[in-house]
Structure formats: structure tokens, C-alpha cells
């Protein structure tokens, strides 16, 4: 009986240690994933679209808040470069990751909120300056990369 109790205690201890290690790994992974939003914002704010593009997989796709989509890292870089050179010229962005959901250890769905400040006044409709985004991220060669990215803005209030 005593041997059974000792074995049970050892199993409980081992399970607790493994659980603690897994929780620490998840916490470290979540921190790394949440940092990507800051890295994205820092690169945008520096005007470095190559650094923004480096956060995406080669075959990533992006859909903006107008529903327009582009595929591939080069097209994503070009799309953001054009936006930064035109309607968002001189603007700065902040991004806060609000949720991280592990689908598998190497696949994550991440939700963020974003806000752009310093948008120049221009002709035509006012462009969005606040919204949310969802990204599917995959771990490649030990690094998290964005494989699919969707942005959205709040619907206009009904009149």
C-alpha cells in the first residue's frame, strides 16, 4: 500500500512539473506572439516595409478592411508601401494583441486592435483609423510568421 502511495505521489509530482513546464512554454510563446504586433507597428512607423514583409510567410495572404486581397509577401509589402506613401503618409500605428488561440502547437489565431494617428486630411471619404485584425500564424524554423491576415473596422452606424 505504501509503495502505491509513493508511486501515486511521484506521478502527481511529475505531472505537476510537466504541467508547469508546459504552462511556462505557453506563456513564453504567447509573449513572442504578442510581440509581433509591436514589431509590425515599429516597422511601419519606421517606414520599413521589408521588415513588415518579413513577418509574413512567403505565400501569406492579406485582406484589407475594404475586402481587397493580395497574396504573397512581395504583394503584401507593396500594398503597405503604397498605403504608407499615400493615404497614410506620415501616420503612425499602434497595435495591441488582445487574444492568442493555439489551434495546434505551431498554428495560432491571433486577434489585435489597431489605431492609426497622424493621418493627413485628404480629398474623398475619411479613411479608417481604428479597427481590429485577425491573423493565422504558423511557426516556421522556430519563428512565428503571419500566414493569413484580415483587417476590419467597425460598421458605420445605421441612420
N, C-alpha and C positions, 0 to 999 in steps of 0.2 A: 504494500500500500504506500509506504514511504517513498519507494523508488518511483511509483506512478505519480505521486505529488511533485517530486523533484523534476521529473520529466515534463510534467504539465507546466510547472513554474518556468523551466528553461524554454519551453515552447512559447509561453506568453512573453517572456523577456525578449526572445529572438524576434517574435512578431512585432513587438513594440519598437525594437531597434530598426527593423526593416521599414516599418511604417513611418518612423521619424525620418529616416534617410529619404524615403520617397516623398514625404512632405517637404523636406528641405530642397530636394531636387525640383519639385513643382514650384516652390517659391522662387528659386533661382531662375527657372525657365520663365515664369511669369514676369519677373523683373526684366529679364532680357527682352521679352516680347513687348512689354510696356515701353522699354527704352527706344524701340524702333520708331514710335510716334515722335519722340523728341529728336531722333536722328533725322527723320524725314523733315520736320519743321526746321531744324538747324540748317540742313542742306538747302531747302527752299529759300530761307531767309538770307543765305549767303549767295543765292543765285546759282548754285552748283547743281544743275540738273543731272549731271553724270553721277553725282553722289546719290541723288534721289533715285535714279535708274538702277543703281547698284543694289538697292533694297528689294528689287523685283527679280523674279526668275526670268530667264531668257524668253520663255513662252507665256509670260503673265498676260492677263487682260485687265482692262480698266474701263469702267462705265462711269461717266460723269453725271452730275445732277440733272442734265438735260436729256439723258438717255443715250448719248453718243458713246460708242465704244471703240476702243483701239486694242490691238493685240501686239504683243512683243515689247521687250524692253526698249528698243530704239524708238518705236512709235510712242510709247508712254513718255519717254524723255522729251521727244519733240512736242508732244501735246502740252506738257507742263511748261516747256521753254516758251512756247507761243503764248500761253496764258500769262506767264510772268513778264514777257516782253510787251504785252498789250494791255488787256483789261485789268490785270493785277500788278501792273508796273509799280514798283516801289512798295508794294504791300508786304506785310509780314503775317505769318501764320503761327498759331499755337494749336497744338494737338494734345488731347488728353485721352489716354486709353481708359475706357470705362469697364470693359469686361474682356476676359480671355476664357475661351471654352476649348478644352482639349478634346478633339474628336478621336485622335489616336496620339501616341507619344510624339509623333513627328508631323501632325496636322492640327492646326488650331484655327478657330474662328475668333476674330478679334473685333471688338466694337470700339469706336472712338468718337469723340466730339471735336469739332474744329471751329476755329474762328479766325477770320482774316481782318486785319486792321490796316488803315492807311490806303484803302482802295481809292484811286483817283476818281473824281466825278467825271462822268463822260456822257456822251450822247446815248440816247436809247434807254432801254429798261435798266433798272438798277440790278447789278449782278449780286448773287448771294454772297453774304459774308459770314454766315454761320450755318452749320449743318452737322451731319453725322456721317460716319462711314463704317463699312464692314469690310474686313479683309480676311481671306483664307490664306493662311501662312503655312509653309512647309519647311521642314528642316532639311537642308542640303549641305553635305560636307561639314556638318557641325554648326551651320549658321541658319538662322531663320530668314526666309525670303517671302515676299508677298507674291502669291500665285494668282490671286483674283482680288480686285479692289472695286468697291462700289461706294459712291458718294451720294448723299441725298440732302435735301433741305426740307424744312417744314412746309407743308402745303399752305398756300395763301388762304386767309380766312374767307369764308363764303360771305358774299354781300347780300 
